[in-house]
Every structure is written in structure tokens, then in C-alpha cells.
Amino acid sequence: MIVTLTANPSLDRAILLEEPLRPGEVQAASSSREDPGGKGINVARVAAVAGIDTLAVLPLADGDPFDAALRATGLPARRVPITGHVRANLTITDPAGTTTKLNLPGAALRATDRSALIAAVVAASEGAAWLALAGSLPPGAGDDFYVDVIAAVRGALGDRAPRIAVDTSGAALTAVVAEARPDLIKPNDEELAELVGSDIDPDAAPDEIQRIARELVPARAAAALVTLGARGALLVDADGAWVGTPPPITVASTVGAGDSSLAGYLLASLEGAAPPARLEKAIRYGSAAAALAGTQPPRPDDLPTGEVAVRTLT
């Protein structure tokens, strides 16, 4: 089973424009959609439509409009009651696939909410193979929230604790790699460079990205799945490093593509796949998500069939 925690869920509203975005002007939109989102929700939805037992943990007030959208997906979820409603995020995509996002901060967590959410994750993690802690943190959570979640899960379950993947950024990710040694982190190249206090060229070669990742792997994280957008992704663990390039697709929306990449990696891990195959599936799922509008979870039938070229780095 895969368990996810989404501490800062969002109701994702996606708008597709007929022409490139023109700030300050009135424009026509060709379509719109609304999806329950947040990184952990997105990962869980991908895993669920792939037929994997999944449980999404999230803070959610009684009567929040987000709950109707979440229930419509059929995703199994454990809701921790809080005060305040889920935020709304707006994504605007033009015909070329260029995406503009507006993200709100989310409902604040009180100290009692924070403790209840951690307890819910510990209970949900019993018997799970993976726990994915994904997304930004809401006001009141504190930068060390994921550190405390990891400590609580490992402290309560010991050898029975699931492997833990973390997909976040900024101070929350810095705290995790400094104190918690997760089994997997999923930064993009800019987030990776920020973690180690290094500048990185947007077109940096995979060998350079691997060198930066080696400052963290395996000492502070057992593995790193580094997403590179249209250039693919790179996987680094204690035994090696691999880079893969995506198949050709027509981009509809990049929102949720990284979340789907993480889900693809976890699905391949549950299948017992070797690291290169995990990377390949991560790239296929990320590409499939980018070819779908909004934050729809790609199904196995949505995966592109083109070649994903994976090679070993020295």
C-alpha cells in the first residue's frame, strides 16, 4: 500500500487560453476544469487508478467544498478535522503549454491540528510499503513538520515503518535532508542546487547534476529522483546514477507532472523494478501527466509508448 500526506491540499482550477497570456487584458478561455489537488493527493490518485491500495491523509474541515470533489474521485482518504477551508490554486495554460500558477497559502494548522495529523499518518502507515510526504506546508505547521512526521512514524513502527519519500521545497526540504534521512527525495534541479547552496546552469549536464546530488546521497537521503522538466529526470542512489530522456508528447499542462513522476517511481518500486526501470516509469508517468489537461491522474493506458532512453552515468 502507498500512503500519502497532503498537509496543504488545494482545489486546482485550470484554465486553457486560446492565445498567449496578455497581463492586464481581457481574454477568452477555451476550457476549464476543477480537480482536488495537492502533491500528495495527486500521487495517491495516480497510484489508485493503477490499481494499488492507496490511502490519502489530509486536514479537512467538515463541510469543506473540497470534500465533494475529493469524494467524486473515489480516492480512499483519512480526513483530520480542522478549522478553515482548503485553498484554491489557479493554473492558466496557453496553447503552447506555457503555464502560469497562482497559489494561495492554505488554512492554518493549530498545535492540536498538527499533532492530530501526525497521529493519523502514523496510524495509516501501519502495513504500508511507502509513505509519501508531498507538497508545501500550511501556516502553523512549521518548517520541521515533515521531520516530526518521519520521527513519529519510525519511532512508532520501527522495522515495520514504510520507506519514506519526500517531495517538497524550501526550508521544509532543507530540514528533512538535514535531520530525517528520507529514503527518497524528489527535487527539481533548482531545488537540488538550493539544498547544497550551489548555483546551477539551467542546461547543466547530467554529470554536473549528479555531482551536486552526491553531496546529499546517500549520506542525507538514500536516493534522489531529480526531475529536469522537458529534459527528463535523473536518479541517484548509493549504487549508481542514471539519466533518462522523455518520449515526444504534446504538452497540455505541466501541473502535477512531477507528482506523477514520483508516483511512477513508487509503482515501479512496488513491482520490484531495478533503479533504471524505476526511472523509466517515473519519466513515462510524468510525460503522461503533462499531456493531460489540469491535474488529471494519468492511467496506465495514458502512458506514452515512445522510447525513454535511460543511460548509466559514471
Residue, then its C-alpha position, 0 to 999 in steps of 0.5 A: m500500500i502507498v500512503t500519502l500526506t497532503a498537509n496543504p491540499s488545494l482545489d486546482r482550477a485550470i484554465l486553457l487560453e486560446e492565445p498567449l497570456r496578455p497581463g492586464e487584458v481581457q481574454a477568452a478561455s477555451s476550457s476549464r476544469e476543477d480537480p482536488g489537488g495537492k502533491g500528495i493527493n495527486v500521487a495517491r490518485v495516480a497510484a489508485v487508478a493503477g490499481i494499488d491500495t492507496l490511502a490519502v491523509l489530509p486536514l479537512a474541515d467538515g463541510d469543506p467544498f473540497d470534500a465533494a470533489l475529493r469524494a467524486t474521485g473515489l480516492p480512499a482518504r483519512r480526513v483530520p478535522i480542522t478549522g478553515h477551508v482548503r485553498a484554491n490554486l489557479t493554473i492558466t495554460d496557453p496553447a503552447g503549454t506555457t503555464t502560469k500558477l497562482n497559489l494561495p497559502g492554505a488554512a492554518l494548522r493549530a498545535t492540536d491540528r498538527s499533532a492530530l495529523i501526525a497521529a493519523v499518518v502514523a496510524a495509516s502507515e501501519g502495513a504500508a510499503w511507502l509513505a509519501l510526504a508531498g507538497s508545501l506546508p500550511p501556516g502553523a505547521g512549521d518548517d520541521f513538520y515533515v521531520d516530526v512526521i518521519a520521527a513519529v512514524r519510525g519511532a512508532l513502527g520501527d522495522r515495520a515503518p514504510r520507506i519514506a519519500v519526500d517531495t517538497s521545497g524550501a526550508a521544509l526540504t532543507a530540514v528533512v535532508a538535514e535531520a530525517r534521512p528520507d529514503l527518497i527525495k524528489p527535487n527539481d534541479e533548482e531545488l537540488a542546487e538550493l539544498v547544497g547552496s550551489d548555483i546551477d546552469p539551467d542546461a547543466a549536464p547530467d554529470e554536473i547534476q549528479r555531482i551536486a546530488r552526491e553531496l546529499v546521497p546517500a549520506r542525507a537521503a538514500a536516493a534522489l529522483v531529480t526531475l529536469g522538466a522537458r529534459g527528463a529526470l535523473l536518479v541517484d542512489a548509493d549504487g549508481a546514477w542514471v539519466g533518462t530522456p522523455p518520449p515526444i508528447t504534446v504538452a497540455s499542462t505541466v501541473g502535477a507532472g512531477d507528482s506523477s513522476l514520483a508516483g511512477y517511481l513508487l509503482a515501479s518500486l512496488e513491482g520490484a523494478a531495478p533503479p533504471a526501470r524505476l526511472e523509466k516509469a517515473i519519466r513515462y508517468g510524468s510525460a503522461a501527466a503533462a499531456l493531460a489537461g489540469t491535474q488529471p491522474p494519468r492511467p496506465d493506458d495514458l502512458p506514452t509508448g515512445e522510447v525513454a532512453v535511460r543511460t548509466l552515468t559514471 
